[in-house]
């Protein structure tokens, strides 16, 4: 879809990953274009005041993922968010910005040109009606949408108490993968990633790490070994044989994390091998 619009949950274009969380927004305000391929999304978030290292890692990860066909989701804030959106666009990829105010509000100030680029090659989304100011209470809610749209959340530099860690907590509640970029042990901006790593987040140093963790190796390109695409040898496809099943049932049947199940179902659906049935169930075509 193009231009400003509203998406309700019953609309077939409502983001399917977001629809699976416990409290999806009943309505999304959209400026730009959403596509079916946006189901294959990863969120890249972090500090508003990153170091040059943090900026470099955000650009590296977002650029590599975007070049592989993954949509980059972030929050349009200064710092890591801006680097993530910009890198995705510079590599010819797609990006989605989720904001904590109305689409008509100039926030953050100075983001006009980036907004234009995102609208031309992605979308800006908000659950808040036009005219809603960027109140502090809006941002935790906005963070749950960032994670809800994504198969995984990658944190690049964050202090011990930050909005990025709120996004990571939402991701865990939603059954999504949480990943963190290691940094210098004596850097205050490493406190957030270190806390996540201690709690079991996966360390990542590039886009390839993320694709492998989500078992999306086939997106890495012809120079690397791809997974076997024969559905008969795919454990997820075998688990779907008895009939329509929920992703949570498939995770239990295969022993795979829910985040990986969602990633694989998304790719199988885009490849035309599975279909999404009423009630959020999946079955083989």
Secondary structure as UniProt FT lines:
FT   STRAND          4..8
FT   TURN            9..10
FT   TURN            12..13
FT   HELIX           16..19
FT   TURN            22..23
FT   STRAND          27..32
FT   HELIX           36..39
FT   STRAND          41..46
FT   HELIX           52..67
FT   TURN            68..69
FT   STRAND          71..74
FT   TURN            78..79
FT   HELIX           80..90
FT   TURN            91..92
FT   STRAND          95..98
FT   TURN            103..104
FT   TURN            109..110
FT   HELIX           112..120
FT   STRAND          122..126
FT   TURN            130..131
FT   HELIX           136..148
FT   STRAND          152..156
FT   HELIX           163..173
FT   TURN            174..175
FT   STRAND          177..180
FT   TURN            185..186
FT   HELIX           188..190
FT   HELIX           191..198
FT   TURN            199..200
FT   STRAND          202..203
FT   HELIX           207..213
FT   TURN            214..215
FT   HELIX           217..220
FT   TURN            222..223
FT   HELIX           231..233
FT   HELIX           235..240
FT   TURN            241..242
FT   HELIX           247..254
FT   HELIX           258..270
FT   TURN            271..272
FT   STRAND          274..277
FT   TURN            278..280
FT   STRAND          281..284
//
